[in-house]
Amino acid sequence: MALTVAWEERGVLVRILITAAVSAMLLLPVACTNPLPTTCTVGYAGTSLNVTVEGAGADAACQELVKQAPGGQNSQGINVGGGYRTNSTGMLVCSYKINNLTYTVRDQGSLMLYGNAVCAYLRQQTPDAQRAAKAAQKQAADEAAAQDRSDKQAAIDKGAQALQDDITRLQTAGQTITDSLKSAPDHISQAQAHLDRTAKDYKVAMAEPDRYAACADAYAVQSDAYTVQSDQYSVESDGTIEDAAAQQLKQQIQKSDEDFQNLTAATTVLPSYRTGSLPSRSDVDAAEKTANDAIAEGAQKVAAYKDQIKSILDQANQYATAAQKARC
């Protein structure tokens, strides 16, 4: 295990790396005679910090503490941070047992910054702290997994709702087209009524004995024909509205294909969620067929309305032209 403690000494940042090689004792042979010392202490140059290690393998651990201490000189040429064997001195800061070795930290001064820093690190290496850390990691991993699954489920729910909305709109495409052409029959009826008035005024113009009055009647017939022309513009506008509705439906069809692809991608990462309760490709295809049929039917109706209004306008223009030639 390793700990890095940083502090300022006379404006120069000094870093001490304390490494306690707890596992080193596992590499030592079992001593039958002359066992190695079971207690040793390591101090650090330039500080009052010292660490005492107790237990079988303590000597190997102290050797690692000395070896791993970086050591060096500050800007004043003073050796700091180097590890060396010493006797324990100073005030007790903490003592922890880790892997059958007891680490006791002592320091001096009002704050004992170095000792407290080392103790904070050792505290993290205790069995209880390690178990707590593993439990916290497992909890965090479980929470992350639960959140990930929740996010994936939300993506599937959102994609399914979007696709179902698409299907619903496409299934009502017939009504959408019908609504876009709701004014067309009235405009055709108005045009027919205006044609009837044109024919009536034409008869009046042709029967008028007075030449000047007859010419004025002929202009009235022409005015009637202009009214029918206006009706044609209205029918053309109806066709434009229907075309806009058809274009929206085509965009909706395209969106349904995209939403189906998105839903498929979302379910791929969580195939066990909502099995069998999601809109299928056949559902999408059926709804798109309904929409395409409605679009085609709408186009046929528009063409029929345009043919009707053209025929009515042609008759009105014929009345107007004949009246002008005959009476003016």
N, C-alpha and C positions, 0 to 999 in steps of 0.2 A: 504494500500500500504506500501511497506517496502523498505528500502535502506540500504545497507551495505557500510560503508566508512572505508578504511584501511589506517593507517599511522604509521610511526616509531616515537616513542618518547623515546629518550635516549636508543636506541638499542632494545627496546621492542615493538613488534607489538601489537597495540591496535585496537580493532574492535568495532565500535559504530553502533548499529542497531537502525535506526530511523523509527518508525512506526507511520504513521498518520492514525488513524482510522476514515476516512471520513464518513463511513457509520454509525458510532456510533450515530450520531445525529438522525438517523431514529428511534432509539430505545427509545429516550427520549420523555416523554409526552409533549404535547403542554402546555406551561405555560401561565396561565391567569393573574397571579400576581407574583411579585418577580421573574422575568425571570433571568435565569442564565447569567453570564457575557458573552458578545459577543466578547470579546477580551482577549486573554491571551498569555503569552510568556513562552517558555521552553528553558532553557539553559542546557549545558552539561559540567560536571565537567572536569577540566583540559584543556578546550578549550575556545575560545572566540565566539564560535558558539551559536546562539540563533535563535529560530523560533517562530514567532508571528502568531497566528491563529485568524482570524476575521470572524464573522458571526454567525448565529444561530447554536448552537451545538459546538461552539469553545471550551467551557470548557470541554466537553466530549472528544474532539479530543486531547486537551492538557493532560488530564488525561492519555489517551492511550500513548501519546508521553513519558510521565514520566514513565509509567508502563513498556513500551517495551524497554526503554533504558537499556542496560545490566549492565553497571557500573562495577567497579572492581578496583583493585590496580595494579600499575605497579611494577617493580623490586625495586623501591625506596620507596614503600609503599604509594604512592600518589594515591588518589582516582581519577579515570578518567572515563569518559563516562557516569556517572550516570546522569539522568535527574532530573531537579528541576524547580519549578516556579520561574520566575525572571522578570525583566523589560527589555525591548528591548534596546540594546546598540550596538555600533559598526556601521560599514558602511553597507549601503544597498547593498546586492548582487543581489537579485532578488525578485520578487513577482508574484505569480500565483494564479488564481482562479480555484479551483477544486471542483466540486460538491457543489456549493454555499458557499464554505469556501475559504477565501483568506489566502494563506501562504506567509509570508514575512520572508526572510532569511537575517540575518546580521552576519558579522564576522569582524575580525581585522587581521592585518598583511599585508605584501607586496603581498603574493600570495593568501591568504584566501582559502586555499586548501579545508577545510571542508565545508565552505559555498558554494564554487563552485561545490563540489561533490553533496551536497544536492540539489542545484539548477538544476544540470543536471538530477537528478532523478525526481524532481518535474516537470521539463519540459516534461518529457516523460509521465506524468500522465494527462496533459492538454487535453481537448476535441479534440483540433486540432491534437495534437500528437497521441492520441488514434485512431482518425479517419485515420490519415496517416498510423499508424502502421497496422490497419485492412486492409486498401487499399493495403498496401505493401504485407501483408500476403495473401490477395485474389489474387493479381497479381502473387505472387510466386506460389500459389496453381494452378492458371490457367496455368501458364507457365509449371509447373511440369506435369500437366495433358496433356497439349498439347505435351510436349516432350515424355511422356509415350505413348500417342497414336501414335506419329510419330515413336517411336522405335518399337512399335508393328506392324505398317504398314510396316516398313522396314523389319522386320523379316518375314512377310508374303510374301512380294515381293521377298526377297532373297530365301525363301523356294520354292516359285512358280517357280522362274527361274531355280533353281537347279533341280527341278523335271522335268521341261520341257526339260532341257538339257538331263536328263536321258532318257526321252521318245524318243527324237530325235535320240540319239545314238542307242537305242534298235530298233527303226524302220529301221535303216540302217544296222542291223546286217547281213542281207543276203550279202550285199556288203563287209562287213568286213570279212566274211568267204571266199567269193570268192577271195578277194585280198590275203588272207593267202595261198590259193592254186593255185595262178596264174602260178607258175612255174611247178607244177606237170604234166600237160599235155605235156609240152616240154620234161620233163625227161622221160616220158613214150615213147614219140616218139623217143628220142635218144636211149633208151634201145632197141626199136624195130629195129632201124637201125643197132645198134651194133649186135643184134641177126642175122640180115640178113647177116652181114659181117662174123659172126661166121659160119653160114651155108655155105657160099661161100668158106671160108677157109677150112672147113671140106671136101668139095667136092674135093678141090685141093689136100688136104693131102691124101685122099683116092685114087685119080687117079695117084699120083706120083709113077713112076716105081722104082725110086731109093730109096732103103730102108732108107739110111741116110737122104736124102732130105725129104722123107716122114715124118720121125720122127721130123725133124725140122719144117715141116708144122704143125704137130700135136701140137707142143708147141705154134705155132702161134694161133691155135684154142683155146688153154688154155688161152692165153693172151687176146683173144677176150672175153672169158667168164669172165675174171677178170674185163674187162671194163663194162660188163653188171652188175657185182657185184657192181661196183662203182655207176652205175645208180640206183641200189636199195638203196644204202646209201642216194642218193639224194632224192629219194621218201620218205624214212624214215624221212629225215630232213623236207620235206614238211609237213608230218604228225605232226611233233613236232611243227612247226610254227602254223598249224591250231589248234592244241590243246591249245597252248598259247592264241590264239585269242578267242577260246571258253571259256577258263577260265576267261579271261577279261570280256567277255559278262556275264558270271555267276556272277562275282563280280558286274557288272553294274546292273544286276537284283536285287541283294541284296541291292545295294545302292538305287535303285529306291524305294524299299519297305521302307527303313529307311527314305528317304527323304519325302515320302508320310506321314509317321507317324509324322515327324517333322512339316510338313506343316499343318497337321490336328491339332496338338497341338497348333501351332501358331494361326490358325484361331479360335480356341475355345475361346481364350481370347478377340477376336475382330471379332465376327461373322458377323457384318454388313459390313465389308470391302471387296470389290471385290467379292460380291456375284455373283456366276454363271460364273465368268471369270477365275476360277482356274482349273488346271488339276484334273480330277476326278479319282476315283479308277478304273473305267472302262477303262479310257485312259491308265492307267498304266498296267492293265491286258492285254489289246490288244497289247501293245508294248512288254510286256514280252513274250506273245505267239509268236509274230513274231521272237523274239530273240531265244526262245527255239526251234522253228521250224528250224531256220537257223543252230543252233548248231547240231541238229539231222541230218539235210541234209549234213552238213559238215562231220560228223562222217561217214555217209554212203559213201561219196565220197572218203574219206581217205581209208576206208576198200576196196573199189573197186580198187583204185590205187595200193594198196598193193597186192591185188590178181593178178592184171595184171603183176606187176613187178616180182612177185614170179613165175608166169607161164613162163614169158620170161626167167628169170634166170635159171629155171629148164631145159628149152630146151637148153640153152647155155651150161650148165654143162653136159648135156647128149651128146652133140656134142663133147665136150672136152674129156670126159671120153672114148667115143667110139674111137676117133682118137688116143688117147694114147694107148689103148689096141690093136688096129689094126695095128698101124704103128711103135710103139717103142718097 
